[in-house]
């Protein structure tokens, strides 16, 4: 967790942020991508309301590409599980803008953005939200695990021990102070 200094608090508006449950009948897909050692990427996500989580090692790429992969993988899994009402939460504002607008963001992610948009066009309801990093810690931990795996994907039908405390923190409704300085992450 990042500490907020007195100087930051004086220049910023401090807000409390935290995870909240999806509406009844919906699942919440929190996803994250991770880039380690300069170019090794992985992704992970937690499908809240289903009890399923995933981590995947993708290979070599950029942080932006990892973030797009996590959205694509997460949407494919909730589609495969036949959920019809999904709140997708992503902590990369650039990715949210790329998949929600007519642009493609960086050329490196163009093909992934197009695949994501094709998935979003299916007969289901997916609402895309930007979430602060502080609210997305479970998915972040799963993405970091994905970076450390060999090639492939790992599905968890029970809460992995590495995120148990983070998940419990979320379920209790705890909040974290965040200094807003006009810049999004």
C-alpha positions, 0 to 999 in steps of 0.5 A: 500500500502506498503512504500518502505524505502530508505534502501530497495531502495538502496538494491533493483531494484525499478520497477513500476507495474500496471494493464493493459487491456487484449488483444482484444477478451480476458478476464483477470481473476484476482484471490486471496485467503485469510486466516484469523484468522489462518485458515478461508479461502475465495477467490475472483476474478474479470473477467475483460472484462465481468463486473463480480466479485465473492467472496466465503467463503470456510471454514477452510484451509491454505493460499495455499489451498485458493489460489488454490480454487480461481483459480479453482472457477475462471476458472469454472466461465469463463468456465460457461460464455463460454469465450474462451480466458482467461489470468489468473493472480495469485499473488502466484508464488507457485500456478502458479508453481504447476498448470504449472508443473508436481508436485502438490506443497503441498499435501494439494492441490493435489486434487485441482491442479488436478481439475485445470489441468483438466479444463485447458485441455479443448478446450479453451486458458488459459494463466497463469501468475504470478502477483505481489500483488500490481497489484492484489488489486481488487481480494485481496479485493474480497477474503477478503470479501469472508473470512467475508461471511457465507458459499456460494458464492456472484456474483457481476454484478456491481462493489462492492463499496469496490473495486470501488476506486481500480478498478478506479485506475487500469483503469486509468493506475496508477502504484505503485513502487515495490522494487524487491529484488530477492524474489517473492511473 
